[in-house]
């Protein structure tokens, strides 16, 4: 996969200072860095806590590496006046600040938006927090689990009548990071057109509700909270995972034509006239019994048989892949999404790069994920030279 030259990347020349830990903030700046932004990650002397998360490759966290490529790391003790002054200078020289501390922390350090925007009106200052910068819950902390719980995700995840479970992917963290990166990119257009900067407030709670548009609209429409359906869909059927002879697979017959295609594959044409299944709404209402009927057929053949059959019929389908299988998928390989990544300890691992392509080209790994404070002296010397 050919990668565009750094100077051609859409955010080339944009300077970002990150005061973030763990996932939501680092993911947002990773997206900016992949697009060409120059990101300086400010870490406390103990480092981003994600550095301690396994799996560890000879002492270096692969979790951390996955979210911090294309960045530089500087260790600053913000309780020390000289480091605090350097942090302020870095911010005033930057286009964007991203932080995911609790509301008020940056203000107490003298690094809040109000104080700094007076000196730099074009500054974009993005704050990611659990519940937002204002309001009755703004002082609360939160992690992906608690936000999924508060925002309703856990109420619709899992099988009916099962105990609460979270989504297996940290959707609250990463949705918030996506909202942050999108908002920053949108505001950069305004700033580059001569407009003022802004304080961007990214509440994880709100972002998680935002990506639940189908669930919130269902509640607004009928006054009932959505419930757990396992892999099933509240408005489409057959549209879920089904058991075959040797495992499970999924099909998504999202319209009437596809429903008729499913019937041809399973050789059950009479179901087309069954009053329980005449419309999409009928099938969704009776999807429990429909699942039983279809699985009587599906369990007679292995998964591979049904994958071939539904592929030939043009019905959207998929194996239930684990991550080993998903990362080895021919489409993943074709797109070149898995790339080698050098760690600061000299070891080489692999990482999943940006899935986005511009004019058929992916994005380069310009820098490996940094060691803790790897660029501290470089950054200090740069500013010492400016003062000389």
ChimeraX attribute file (.defattr): number of C-alpha atoms within 10 A of each C-alpha:
attribute: neighborCount
match mode: 1-to-1
recipient: residues
	/A:1	15
	/A:2	10
	/A:3	15
	/A:4	16
	/A:5	12
	/A:6	18
	/A:7	10
	/A:8	11
	/A:9	18
	/A:10	15
	/A:11	18
	/A:12	17
	/A:13	13
	/A:14	17
	/A:15	20
	/A:16	25
	/A:17	25
	/A:18	24
	/A:19	21
	/A:20	24
	/A:21	22
	/A:22	18
	/A:23	22
	/A:24	29
	/A:25	28
	/A:26	29
	/A:27	24
	/A:28	26
	/A:29	34
	/A:30	23
	/A:31	22
	/A:32	26
	/A:33	27
	/A:34	28
	/A:35	22
	/A:36	25
	/A:37	24
	/A:38	22
	/A:39	26
	/A:40	24
	/A:41	27
	/A:42	27
	/A:43	22
	/A:44	18
	/A:45	13
	/A:46	11
	/A:47	18
	/A:48	19
	/A:49	13
	/A:50	17
	/A:51	20
	/A:52	15
	/A:53	14
	/A:54	13
	/A:55	12
	/A:56	13
	/A:57	13
	/A:58	10
	/A:59	12
	/A:60	19
	/A:61	17
	/A:62	23
	/A:63	18
	/A:64	24
	/A:65	23
	/A:66	18
	/A:67	24
	/A:68	25
	/A:69	26
	/A:70	25
	/A:71	28
	/A:72	25
	/A:73	22
	/A:74	25
	/A:75	20
	/A:76	19
	/A:77	16
	/A:78	17
	/A:79	10
	/A:80	9
	/A:81	10
	/A:82	12
	/A:83	15
	/A:84	17
	/A:85	14
	/A:86	16
	/A:87	20
	/A:88	17
	/A:89	13
	/A:90	19
	/A:91	22
	/A:92	19
	/A:93	14
	/A:94	20
	/A:95	23
	/A:96	25
	/A:97	27
	/A:98	25
	/A:99	23
	/A:100	23
	/A:101	17
	/A:102	19
	/A:103	22
	/A:104	14
	/A:105	13
	/A:106	16
	/A:107	13
	/A:108	9
	/A:109	12
	/A:110	15
	/A:111	18
	/A:112	19
	/A:113	22
	/A:114	14
	/A:115	11
	/A:116	18
	/A:117	19
	/A:118	10
	/A:119	10
	/A:120	17
	/A:121	16
	/A:122	21
	/A:123	24
	/A:124	27
	/A:125	24
	/A:126	23
	/A:127	26
	/A:128	27
	/A:129	26
	/A:130	28
	/A:131	24
	/A:132	21
	/A:133	19
	/A:134	11
	/A:135	8
	/A:136	9
	/A:137	11
	/A:138	16
	/A:139	16
	/A:140	12
	/A:141	14
	/A:142	16
	/A:143	16
	/A:144	23
	/A:145	17
	/A:146	15
	/A:147	27
	/A:148	25
	/A:149	16
	/A:150	15
	/A:151	18
	/A:152	20
	/A:153	23
	/A:154	20
	/A:155	19
	/A:156	19
	/A:157	21
	/A:158	19
	/A:159	15
	/A:160	13
	/A:161	9
	/A:162	10
	/A:163	10
	/A:164	16
	/A:165	16
	/A:166	20
	/A:167	16
	/A:168	7
	/A:169	9
	/A:170	16
	/A:171	21
	/A:172	30
	/A:173	27
	/A:174	21
	/A:175	19
	/A:176	29
	/A:177	25
	/A:178	19
	/A:179	20
	/A:180	29
	/A:181	21
	/A:182	15
	/A:183	16
	/A:184	25
	/A:185	16
	/A:186	11
	/A:187	18
	/A:188	23
	/A:189	11
	/A:190	13
	/A:191	17
	/A:192	11
	/A:193	9
	/A:194	10
	/A:195	13
	/A:196	16
	/A:197	22
	/A:198	20
	/A:199	16
	/A:200	19
	/A:201	17
	/A:202	22
	/A:203	24
	/A:204	30
	/A:205	24
	/A:206	17
	/A:207	24
	/A:208	23
	/A:209	20
	/A:210	16
	/A:211	15
	/A:212	15
	/A:213	11
	/A:214	13
	/A:215	20
	/A:216	17
	/A:217	13
	/A:218	15
	/A:219	13
	/A:220	11
	/A:221	9
	/A:222	9
	/A:223	10
	/A:224	11
	/A:225	14
	/A:226	17
	/A:227	17
	/A:228	19
	/A:229	15
	/A:230	14
	/A:231	14
	/A:232	21
	/A:233	16
	/A:234	18
	/A:235	15
	/A:236	22
	/A:237	28
	/A:238	27
	/A:239	24
	/A:240	19
	/A:241	19
	/A:242	21
	/A:243	21
	/A:244	21
	/A:245	16
	/A:246	13
	/A:247	14
	/A:248	17
	/A:249	21
	/A:250	21
	/A:251	21
	/A:252	20
	/A:253	22
	/A:254	17
	/A:255	14
	/A:256	15
	/A:257	10
	/A:258	18
	/A:259	24
	/A:260	16
	/A:261	17
	/A:262	23
	/A:263	15
	/A:264	13
	/A:265	15
	/A:266	16
	/A:267	11
	/A:268	14
	/A:269	14
	/A:270	8
	/A:271	16
	/A:272	15
	/A:273	10
	/A:274	12
	/A:275	10
	/A:276	18
	/A:277	19
	/A:278	14
	/A:279	18
	/A:280	19
	/A:281	15
	/A:282	16
	/A:283	23
	/A:284	20
	/A:285	17
	/A:286	15
	/A:287	23
	/A:288	13
	/A:289	12
	/A:290	17
	/A:291	20
	/A:292	13
	/A:293	13
	/A:294	18
	/A:295	16
	/A:296	13
	/A:297	15
	/A:298	22
	/A:299	16
	/A:300	13
	/A:301	14
	/A:302	16
	/A:303	23
	/A:304	14
	/A:305	14
	/A:306	21
	/A:307	19
	/A:308	12
	/A:309	16
	/A:310	19
	/A:311	13
	/A:312	10
	/A:313	14
	/A:314	13
	/A:315	21
	/A:316	15
	/A:317	20
	/A:318	17
	/A:319	17
	/A:320	15
	/A:321	13
	/A:322	8
	/A:323	9
	/A:324	8
	/A:325	12
	/A:326	14
	/A:327	15
	/A:328	12
	/A:329	12
	/A:330	11
	/A:331	11
	/A:332	15
	/A:333	14
	/A:334	10
	/A:335	15
	/A:336	17
	/A:337	18
	/A:338	17
	/A:339	15
	/A:340	13
	/A:341	21
	/A:342	19
	/A:343	21
	/A:344	15
	/A:345	12
	/A:346	8
	/A:347	11
	/A:348	12
	/A:349	13
	/A:350	14
	/A:351	19
	/A:352	15
	/A:353	21
	/A:354	17
	/A:355	12
	/A:356	14
	/A:357	13
	/A:358	11
	/A:359	7
	/A:360	11
	/A:361	14
	/A:362	21
	/A:363	23
	/A:364	20
	/A:365	22
	/A:366	14
	/A:367	15
	/A:368	18
	/A:369	23
	/A:370	22
	/A:371	17
	/A:372	21
	/A:373	20
	/A:374	15
	/A:375	19
	/A:376	19
	/A:377	12
	/A:378	13
	/A:379	17
	/A:380	14
	/A:381	12
	/A:382	11
	/A:383	14
	/A:384	10
	/A:385	9
	/A:386	8
	/A:387	7
	/A:388	5
